[in-house]
Amino acid sequence: MSICKAGMKVELDKLLSAWENDQRLIQFKNEEGLSPFFVACEGGSLEIVKTLANLNANIDHPTNKGITPLFIACQNGHKEIVSFLLAQKAQVNSRGLEGESPLFIACQEDRKEIVSMLIQHQADLNLPMEDGTSPLIVATQENHKEVVELLLKAQANVNQPQNDGLSPLTVAIHENYTGVAEILLSYQANIHQPAKDGSSPLFFACLRNFKESVELLLRSNANPNQLRSDGLSPLIAACQSANKQIVELLVNYGANVNPRGGVSPLFIAQELGSPDLVQFLLKCEA
């Protein structure tokens, strides 16, 4: 196993010759489910990978965690091995125990060329993890803008949410990745898509004090009065953060300073002891 991982071709040839290419050696798996072929793909020696494949090594045999040779080659950025495995018809949509696919890990690790190869070989663009995290969402979480664009050009679902209801756009806004958010919006991301608690992307941006994200969303026609399930508005969220600049932005884009029922923005500003905010809201006839 160590010979294969280290790429020691001469030593491998000697071992195979001594064993007369015995399939018990080729197909061996240790207690973790690792095979010689798997560790060769992990180590990055294309020559050894080809040698073992020619001796009928199982190119799709997973580890005990469901991880395939293609997955580990994608994770480690071994482009030539990925290309070889795909040419040998390796399972492009294999999944680990947590739902992780080769495309998912390539997106997470920012392996742009490998992502392109997987897409060309019909990888499922929307295949999620068990928690609902899609390749597009993980690329968004990691701020990998080029990978996000690759996926969207290939028609990945721009609005596919995680199990908690967070969409790719909401994830981008939650992390204040305005560059990724702009890309998602250019591909018609739903600017009003709520999470399970009803929080819109704009609500998250206000709650987390991200002025640049708030500006982007408002310029892109986000509704400043879209309420969370409990009736709270983006303006309330901004007042809770005592951010006068964001409050002014929201009001300038039509946020209602006198909502019906519930807690008012003025009450929040007074409770927080923010005189500038109180004065501004009073000027707006709150």
C-alpha positions in Angstrom: 0.0 0.0 0.0 2.8 2.5 0.9 4.5 1.7 -2.3 1.4 2.7 -4.3 0.8 5.8 -2.3 4.5 6.9 -2.7 4.5 6.3 -6.4 7.3 3.8 -6.2 6.8 2.1 -9.6 10.0 0.0 -9.7 9.2 -1.4 -6.3 5.6 -2.1 -7.3 6.7 -4.0 -10.4 9.0 -6.1 -8.3 6.2 -6.9 -5.9 3.7 -7.8 -8.6 6.3 -10.0 -10.3 7.0 -11.8 -7.1 3.3 -12.4 -6.6 2.8 -13.2 -10.3 0.1 -10.5 -10.5 -2.0 -12.3 -7.9 -5.5 -10.8 -7.8 -5.5 -11.2 -4.0 -2.8 -8.5 -4.0 -4.5 -6.3 -6.6 -7.9 -6.4 -4.9 -6.7 -6.3 -1.3 -8.4 -3.9 1.2 -7.3 -3.0 4.7 -9.5 -2.5 7.8 -10.4 1.0 6.6 -11.4 -0.3 3.1 -8.4 1.2 1.4 -7.2 -0.6 -1.7 -3.8 -0.3 -3.5 -5.7 1.4 -6.3 -7.3 3.9 -4.0 -4.0 4.9 -2.3 -2.4 5.2 -5.8 -5.1 7.7 -6.8 -4.6 9.5 -3.5 -0.8 9.6 -3.9 -1.0 11.0 -7.5 1.1 8.5 -9.5 -0.8 8.1 -12.9 1.7 5.4 -13.9 0.9 3.2 -11.0 -2.9 3.9 -11.4 -2.7 2.7 -15.0 -0.7 -0.4 -14.0 -3.2 -1.5 -11.4 -6.1 -0.7 -13.7 -4.6 -2.8 -16.4 -4.5 -5.6 -13.9 -8.3 -5.4 -13.3 -8.2 -3.3 -10.1 -11.7 -2.2 -9.2 -11.7 1.5 -10.1 -14.9 2.2 -8.2 -14.3 0.2 -5.0 -15.1 2.6 -2.1 -13.6 2.8 1.4 -15.7 2.0 4.5 -16.8 5.7 4.4 -18.0 5.3 0.8 -15.2 7.3 -0.7 -14.1 6.2 -4.2 -10.8 6.6 -6.0 -12.3 9.3 -8.2 -13.4 11.3 -5.1 -9.9 11.2 -3.6 -8.3 12.1 -6.8 -10.6 15.1 -7.1 -10.0 16.1 -3.5 -6.2 16.1 -4.0 -6.3 17.8 -7.4 -4.8 15.0 -9.4 -6.2 16.2 -12.8 -4.5 13.5 -14.9 -5.8 10.7 -12.7 -9.3 12.2 -12.7 -9.2 12.4 -16.5 -8.0 8.7 -16.7 -10.7 7.5 -14.3 -13.4 9.3 -16.2 -12.2 7.8 -19.5 -12.4 4.4 -17.8 -16.1 5.1 -17.0 -15.6 5.6 -13.2 -18.9 6.4 -11.4 -19.0 10.1 -11.6 -22.0 10.4 -9.2 -20.8 8.1 -6.4 -21.5 9.3 -2.9 -19.9 8.9 0.5 -21.8 8.1 3.7 -22.6 11.8 4.2 -23.7 12.3 0.6 -20.4 13.8 -0.7 -19.8 13.4 -4.4 -16.7 13.9 -6.5 -18.2 17.2 -7.9 -19.0 18.4 -4.4 -15.4 17.9 -3.1 -14.0 19.5 -6.3 -16.2 22.5 -5.8 -15.2 22.7 -2.1 -11.5 22.5 -2.9 -11.7 25.0 -5.8 -10.5 22.5 -8.4 -11.8 24.5 -11.4 -10.4 22.2 -14.1 -11.6 19.1 -12.4 -15.0 20.7 -12.0 -15.1 21.3 -15.7 -14.1 17.7 -16.4 -16.8 16.3 -14.1 -19.4 18.5 -15.7 -18.4 17.3 -19.2 -18.9 13.7 -18.0 -22.4 14.4 -16.9 -21.9 14.9 -13.1 -25.1 15.7 -11.3 -24.8 19.4 -10.7 -27.4 19.4 -7.9 -26.5 16.2 -6.0 -26.6 17.3 -2.4 -25.1 16.2 0.9 -27.3 14.6 3.5 -27.9 18.1 5.0 -29.0 19.4 1.6 -25.8 21.3 0.8 -25.4 21.3 -3.0 -22.1 21.8 -5.0 -23.3 25.3 -5.7 -23.8 26.1 -2.1 -20.4 24.7 -1.0 -18.7 26.8 -3.7 -20.6 29.8 -2.4 -19.7 29.1 1.2 -16.0 28.9 0.2 -16.3 32.1 -1.9 -15.1 30.3 -5.1 -16.5 32.7 -7.6 -15.1 30.9 -10.7 -16.5 27.6 -9.6 -19.9 29.2 -8.9 -19.9 30.6 -12.4 -18.9 27.2 -14.0 -21.8 25.5 -12.2 -24.4 28.2 -13.2 -23.2 28.2 -16.8 -23.9 24.4 -16.8 -27.4 25.2 -15.5 -27.0 24.2 -11.8 -30.2 25.1 -9.8 -29.5 28.6 -8.6 -32.3 28.4 -6.0 -31.8 24.9 -4.6 -31.9 25.3 -0.8 -30.3 23.3 2.1 -32.5 21.4 4.4 -32.7 24.5 6.6 -34.1 26.5 3.7 -31.0 28.6 3.1 -30.6 29.2 -0.7 -27.3 29.8 -2.4 -28.0 33.6 -2.4 -28.8 33.6 1.3 -25.6 31.7 2.0 -23.6 34.3 0.0 -25.3 37.2 1.8 -24.9 35.5 5.2 -21.1 35.4 4.6 -21.1 38.9 3.0 -19.7 37.5 -0.2 -21.1 40.3 -2.5 -19.1 39.1 -5.5 -20.7 35.7 -5.4 -24.1 37.2 -4.6 -23.8 39.4 -7.8 -23.1 36.3 -9.9 -26.1 34.5 -8.4 -28.3 37.4 -9.0 -27.1 37.6 -12.6 -28.4 34.1 -13.1 -31.8 35.0 -11.7 -31.5 33.9 -8.1 -34.7 34.4 -6.2 -34.0 37.6 -4.2 -37.0 37.0 -1.9 -36.5 33.2 -1.3 -37.0 32.8 2.5 -35.3 30.4 4.9 -37.5 28.1 7.0 -38.0 30.8 9.6 -39.1 33.2 6.8 -35.8 35.3 6.8 -35.1 36.8 3.4 -31.6 37.5 2.1 -32.2 41.1 2.9 -33.2 40.3 6.5 -30.0 38.4 7.0 -27.9 41.2 5.6 -29.6 43.7 7.9 -29.3 41.4 10.9 -25.6 40.8 10.4 -24.8 44.5 9.7 -23.6 44.0 6.2 -24.1 47.4 4.5 -22.6 46.4 1.2 -24.9 43.4 0.9 -27.9 45.5 1.9 -27.0 48.0 -0.9 -26.6 45.2 -3.5 -30.0 43.6 -2.6 -31.9 46.9 -2.6 -30.4 48.0 -5.9 -31.5 44.6 -7.2 -35.1 45.3 -6.2 -35.3 43.4 -2.9 -38.5 44.1 -1.0 -37.5 46.2 2.0 -40.8 45.2 3.7 -40.7 41.4 3.3 -41.4 40.1 6.8 -40.0 37.1 8.6 -42.5 34.5 9.8 -42.7 36.2 13.2 -43.6 39.5 11.6 -40.1 41.2 12.0 -39.0 43.4 9.1 -35.5 44.1 7.7 -35.9 47.6 9.2 -36.4 46.0 12.7 -33.3 43.9 12.2 -31.3 47.0 11.2 -32.6 48.8 14.3 -31.6 45.9 16.5 -28.1 46.3 15.2 -28.3 50.1 15.7 -26.9 50.7 12.3 -28.1 54.1 11.2 -26.6 53.8 7.7 -28.5 50.6 6.9 -31.7 52.1 8.5 -31.3 55.1 6.2 -30.8 52.9 3.2 -33.9 50.9 3.9 -36.0 54.0 4.4 -34.7 55.5 1.2 -35.8 52.3 -0.6 -39.3 52.5 0.9 -39.1 50.6 4.2 -42.2 51.2 6.3 -41.2 53.0 9.6 -44.7 52.5 11.0 -45.6 48.8 10.6 -49.0 47.6 11.8 -48.9 45.6 15.0 -45.8 44.2 16.7 -42.7 46.0 17.8 -41.9 49.3 16.0 -38.5 50.4 14.7 -38.8 53.5 16.9 -39.4 51.4 20.0 -36.3 49.3 19.3 -34.1 52.4 18.8 -35.4 53.9 22.1 -34.8 50.7 24.0 -31.2 50.5 22.6 -30.6 54.1 23.7 -29.6 55.2 20.2 -30.4 58.9 20.0 -29.2 59.4 16.4 -31.4 56.5 15.3 -34.4 57.8 17.3 -34.0 61.3 15.8 -33.8 59.9 12.3 -36.9 57.8 12.7 -38.8 60.7 14.1 -37.8 62.8 11.1 -39.3 60.1 9.0 -42.5 60.5 11.0 -42.2 57.2 12.9 
